[in-house]
Amino acid sequence: MVDLSCDLGLFKLKNPVMTASGTFGYGKEYHEYFDISRLGAVVVKGIRMEPSHGNPTPRIAETAGGMLNAIGLQGPGVEKFLHGEDYMPFLRSTGATVIVNIWGKTLEEYGEVAARLDAESDGITALEINISCPNVKHGGAAFGTDIKLASEVVSLVRKSTKLPLITKLSPNVGNIADFARAVEAAGSDMVSLINTFTGMAIDVETRRPRLANLTGGLSGPAVKPVAVRMVYDVSHAVRIPVIGMGGICNGLDAVEFMLAGASAVAVGTATFVDPMASIRVIEGIGEYMERHHISAVSELVGGMIR
């Protein structure tokens, strides 16, 4: 028997495997394949104040070792998420641990959506702040690539809610550890990384971009070595828990992130290939622990031998 329970300080999970926001919808489709309460946590698609229709199609393109997406943060808006039968009421009925990813087009919107979720937080374990969004008041620059803006977002959200906060870091920066330290100082209780890299693909036969948006976010196995390195750097830069993601397809991938310093992990792109991917990752971590006679999953965290 192995102990897969995961302590993230302000809350505990039954195991260290979450779903990456934007890759698992709101859980309902996947509940047809398995009981989603088996997961450490379900991290839902991004929620802002108003409904968002996302970008025009095509908005997904397969690449070697991964995929590009330009979905554009399509979502129902906070009110429908809280009360629509396919969203929070459904999630609450499953008993799943729910983490809500939030975003906004302005600094003020981040605070508004956090406050609204705080007011009806039954069944919500934590908020994950997506700072990879463009700030429409500052010429479209992403909050997560400006260290001052990143700090301001986290500080405002911290004042707007009592829920635990996870800040999802962008890899499209010079030194991600500096951003991790900044959001920790601003009040984030945890950090998650990495979000996608900005990429692009062209259909050479038509000579047109494969995405209507021209560029998109690169994810999948191709980004894993960079993601592992960034998790290692960040885990040595902050004192708060780190949640690692980026190309995790099996239990051994997850163990690698944990050895680099992640306390928990998230499965994303692999779910598009196999709806059961996150469950297989949980099982794979357990099998690794049994094989190496490790009794508690916490023993893996930062366990790389130099």
C-alpha positions as CSV (number, residue, x, y, z in Angstrom):
1,M,0.0,0.0,0.0
2,V,1.2,3.5,-0.8
3,D,0.0,6.9,0.4
4,L,-0.9,9.1,-2.6
5,S,-2.4,11.9,-0.5
6,C,-1.0,15.3,-1.3
7,D,-0.7,18.2,1.2
8,L,-0.6,21.6,-0.5
9,G,-0.6,23.6,2.8
10,L,-4.0,25.2,2.8
11,F,-5.8,22.0,1.5
12,K,-5.1,18.4,0.9
13,L,-5.8,16.2,-2.1
14,K,-6.4,12.5,-2.3
15,N,-3.7,12.2,-4.9
16,P,-1.3,14.7,-6.6
17,V,-3.0,14.6,-10.1
18,M,-5.1,17.4,-11.4
19,T,-6.5,18.3,-14.8
20,A,-5.0,21.3,-16.6
21,S,-7.4,24.1,-17.2
22,G,-8.8,24.2,-20.7
23,T,-8.2,20.5,-21.4
24,F,-11.0,18.9,-19.3
25,G,-13.9,21.2,-19.9
26,Y,-16.0,21.3,-16.7
27,G,-15.8,17.6,-16.1
28,K,-19.2,16.4,-17.3
29,E,-18.0,14.7,-20.6
30,Y,-15.3,12.8,-18.8
31,H,-17.5,11.7,-16.0
32,E,-19.0,9.3,-18.6
33,Y,-15.6,7.5,-18.7
34,F,-14.7,7.5,-15.0
35,D,-15.8,9.0,-11.6
36,I,-14.0,12.4,-11.7
37,S,-13.9,12.5,-7.9
38,R,-11.1,10.0,-8.2
39,L,-8.8,12.9,-9.4
40,G,-6.8,15.0,-7.0
41,A,-8.7,18.0,-8.4
42,V,-10.6,19.1,-11.4
43,V,-9.3,22.4,-12.7
44,V,-12.1,23.9,-14.9
45,K,-11.8,26.0,-18.1
46,G,-11.2,29.7,-17.5
47,I,-14.0,31.8,-16.1
48,R,-14.4,35.5,-16.5
49,M,-17.3,37.8,-15.6
50,E,-19.1,37.6,-19.0
51,P,-19.5,34.8,-21.5
52,S,-16.7,34.5,-24.0
53,H,-17.1,32.9,-27.4
54,G,-13.4,32.4,-28.1
55,N,-11.5,32.7,-31.4
56,P,-12.7,31.8,-34.9
57,T,-11.9,28.3,-36.2
58,P,-9.7,26.5,-37.0
59,R,-8.3,26.9,-33.5
60,I,-6.4,23.6,-32.9
61,A,-3.5,22.2,-35.0
62,E,-1.6,19.0,-34.3
63,T,2.2,19.4,-34.3
64,A,5.1,17.0,-33.9
65,G,5.0,16.0,-30.2
66,G,2.1,18.2,-29.3
67,M,-0.5,20.6,-30.4
68,L,-1.2,24.3,-30.9
69,N,-4.4,25.8,-29.6
70,A,-6.0,29.2,-30.0
71,I,-9.4,28.5,-28.4
72,G,-9.4,31.9,-26.9
73,L,-10.7,31.1,-23.4
74,Q,-14.2,30.3,-24.5
75,G,-16.5,30.0,-21.4
76,P,-20.0,30.6,-20.0
77,G,-19.2,33.5,-17.7
78,V,-19.3,33.4,-13.9
79,E,-23.1,33.5,-13.4
80,K,-23.8,30.5,-15.7
81,F,-20.9,28.7,-14.2
82,L,-22.2,29.1,-10.7
83,H,-25.8,28.2,-11.5
84,G,-26.0,26.3,-14.9
85,E,-26.7,22.6,-14.4
86,D,-23.7,21.5,-16.5
87,Y,-21.2,23.5,-14.4
88,M,-20.8,24.1,-10.7
89,P,-24.0,22.3,-9.6
90,F,-22.9,19.2,-11.5
91,L,-19.4,19.3,-10.2
92,R,-20.7,19.7,-6.6
93,S,-22.9,16.6,-7.1
94,T,-19.9,14.4,-8.0
95,G,-18.0,15.2,-4.9
96,A,-15.0,16.2,-7.0
97,T,-12.4,18.6,-5.6
98,V,-12.9,21.7,-7.8
99,I,-10.3,24.5,-8.6
100,V,-11.7,27.4,-10.7
101,N,-9.3,29.0,-13.2
102,I,-10.1,32.7,-13.5
103,W,-9.2,35.4,-16.0
104,G,-10.1,38.9,-17.1
105,K,-9.4,41.5,-19.8
106,T,-8.7,44.2,-17.2
107,L,-7.1,44.2,-13.7
108,E,-10.5,45.1,-12.3
109,E,-12.2,42.1,-13.9
110,Y,-9.9,39.7,-12.1
111,G,-11.0,41.2,-8.8
112,E,-14.7,41.1,-9.7
113,V,-14.7,37.4,-10.7
114,A,-12.7,36.4,-7.7
115,A,-15.1,38.3,-5.4
116,R,-18.2,36.7,-7.1
117,L,-16.8,33.2,-6.7
118,D,-15.9,33.9,-3.1
119,A,-19.5,34.9,-2.4
120,E,-20.8,31.4,-3.6
121,S,-17.7,29.3,-2.8
122,D,-19.5,26.1,-1.7
123,G,-17.7,23.3,-3.4
124,I,-14.8,25.5,-4.6
125,T,-11.4,24.5,-3.1
126,A,-9.2,27.2,-4.7
127,L,-8.8,29.7,-7.5
128,E,-6.2,29.4,-10.2
129,I,-5.3,32.8,-11.7
130,N,-4.5,32.7,-15.4
131,I,-2.2,35.6,-16.0
132,S,-1.4,34.7,-19.6
133,C,-4.3,36.9,-20.8
134,P,-3.9,40.2,-22.7
135,N,-4.6,43.4,-20.8
136,V,-6.8,45.4,-23.1
137,K,-6.0,48.6,-21.1
138,H,-2.3,48.2,-21.7
139,G,-2.1,47.6,-25.4
140,G,-2.8,43.8,-25.2
141,A,0.4,42.9,-23.3
142,A,-0.1,39.7,-21.3
143,F,-0.4,40.2,-17.5
144,G,2.0,37.3,-17.1
145,T,4.8,38.7,-19.1
146,D,5.0,42.0,-17.1
147,I,6.2,41.4,-13.6
148,K,4.5,44.5,-12.2
149,L,1.2,43.6,-13.8
150,A,1.5,40.1,-12.6
151,S,2.0,41.3,-9.0
152,E,-0.9,43.7,-9.3
153,V,-3.3,41.0,-10.5
154,V,-2.4,38.7,-7.6
155,S,-2.5,41.4,-5.0
156,L,-6.0,42.5,-6.2
157,V,-7.4,38.9,-6.3
158,R,-5.9,38.3,-2.8
159,K,-7.9,41.2,-1.5
160,S,-11.0,39.9,-3.2
161,T,-11.2,36.4,-1.9
162,K,-10.4,34.2,1.1
163,L,-10.0,31.2,-1.1
164,P,-6.5,29.7,-1.6
165,L,-4.8,31.2,-4.7
166,I,-2.7,29.4,-7.3
167,T,-1.0,31.6,-9.9
168,K,-0.5,30.0,-13.3
169,L,2.8,31.2,-14.7
170,S,3.6,31.9,-18.4
171,P,6.8,30.4,-19.8
172,N,7.1,33.2,-22.3
173,V,9.4,35.3,-20.0
174,G,13.1,35.8,-19.5
175,N,13.3,34.3,-16.0
176,I,10.3,32.5,-14.7
177,A,11.7,32.3,-11.2
178,D,11.5,36.1,-10.8
179,F,7.8,36.0,-11.7
180,A,7.3,33.2,-9.1
181,R,8.9,35.2,-6.4
182,A,6.9,38.3,-7.3
183,V,3.5,36.5,-7.2
184,E,4.5,34.8,-3.9
185,A,5.2,38.2,-2.4
186,A,1.9,39.5,-3.7
187,G,-0.1,36.8,-1.9
188,S,-0.2,33.7,-4.0
189,D,-0.4,30.6,-2.0
190,M,0.9,28.3,-4.8
191,V,2.2,28.6,-8.3
192,S,1.4,26.3,-11.3
193,L,3.5,26.0,-14.4
194,I,3.9,26.0,-17.2
195,N,1.2,27.5,-19.4
196,T,1.7,27.2,-23.2
197,F,4.5,28.6,-25.3
198,T,3.5,30.9,-28.1
199,G,3.9,29.1,-31.5
200,M,2.7,29.0,-35.0
201,A,2.2,26.5,-37.9
202,I,1.8,27.0,-41.7
203,D,0.1,24.6,-44.2
204,V,2.7,24.6,-46.9
205,E,0.3,23.3,-49.5
206,T,-2.2,26.2,-49.1
207,R,0.5,28.6,-47.7
208,R,-2.0,29.6,-45.0
209,P,-1.6,29.5,-41.3
210,R,-3.1,26.4,-39.6
211,L,-4.8,28.6,-37.0
212,A,-7.3,31.3,-37.8
213,N,-5.7,33.3,-35.0
214,L,-2.3,32.9,-36.7
215,T,-0.5,32.0,-33.4
216,G,-1.5,29.7,-30.6
217,G,-0.2,28.0,-27.5
218,L,2.1,25.0,-27.9
219,S,1.6,22.1,-25.4
220,G,2.3,18.4,-25.2
221,P,5.4,16.2,-24.9
222,A,7.5,18.5,-26.9
223,V,7.6,21.1,-24.1
224,K,8.2,18.7,-21.2
225,P,12.0,19.1,-20.8
226,V,11.6,22.9,-20.7
227,A,8.7,22.6,-18.3
228,V,10.7,20.3,-15.9
229,R,13.6,22.7,-15.9
230,M,11.3,25.6,-15.1
231,V,9.6,23.7,-12.3
232,Y,13.1,22.9,-10.9
233,D,14.1,26.6,-11.1
234,V,10.8,27.9,-9.5
235,S,10.8,25.3,-6.7
236,H,14.2,26.6,-5.6
237,A,13.1,30.2,-5.8
238,V,9.9,30.1,-3.7
239,R,8.7,28.6,-0.4
240,I,5.1,27.9,-1.6
241,P,4.0,24.7,-3.3
242,V,4.6,24.2,-7.0
243,I,2.2,22.4,-9.3
244,G,4.0,21.1,-12.4
245,M,2.6,20.5,-15.9
246,G,3.7,20.4,-19.5
247,G,3.6,17.2,-21.6
248,I,2.7,14.7,-18.8
249,C,1.4,11.6,-20.5
250,N,2.1,8.8,-17.9
251,G,3.1,8.2,-14.3
252,L,6.8,8.4,-15.0
253,D,6.4,11.8,-16.5
254,A,4.6,12.9,-13.3
255,V,7.3,11.5,-11.1
256,E,9.9,13.4,-13.1
257,F,8.1,16.7,-12.3
258,M,7.8,15.8,-8.6
259,L,11.5,14.9,-8.4
260,A,12.2,18.3,-9.9
261,G,10.3,19.9,-7.0
262,A,6.5,19.8,-7.9
263,S,4.2,18.9,-5.0
264,A,1.4,18.1,-7.5
265,V,1.0,17.8,-11.3
266,A,-1.6,18.5,-13.9
267,V,-2.4,16.5,-17.0
268,G,-3.5,18.4,-20.1
269,T,-2.9,17.6,-23.8
270,A,-2.7,13.8,-23.1
271,T,-6.4,13.9,-22.3
272,F,-7.2,14.8,-25.9
273,V,-5.5,11.5,-26.9
274,D,-6.8,9.4,-24.1
275,P,-9.8,10.5,-21.9
276,M,-8.5,8.2,-19.2
277,A,-5.0,9.7,-19.2
278,S,-5.2,11.4,-15.8
279,I,-6.4,8.1,-14.2
280,R,-3.5,6.2,-15.8
281,V,-1.1,8.9,-14.4
282,I,-2.4,8.3,-10.9
283,E,-2.0,4.5,-11.3
284,G,1.5,5.0,-12.8
285,I,2.7,7.1,-9.8
286,G,1.5,4.3,-7.5
287,E,3.2,1.6,-9.4
288,Y,6.4,3.6,-9.4
289,M,6.2,4.0,-5.6
290,E,5.6,0.3,-5.1
291,R,8.5,-0.6,-7.3
292,H,10.8,1.7,-5.4
293,H,9.4,0.9,-2.0
294,I,8.3,4.5,-1.4
295,S,5.4,4.7,1.1
296,A,4.3,8.4,0.8
297,V,4.1,10.5,-2.4
298,S,5.5,13.5,-0.5
299,E,8.9,11.6,-0.5
300,L,9.2,12.2,-4.2
301,V,9.0,16.0,-4.0
302,G,12.4,17.5,-4.8
303,G,13.9,14.1,-4.6
304,M,16.3,14.3,-7.5
305,I,19.8,13.1,-6.6
306,R,22.6,15.3,-7.9
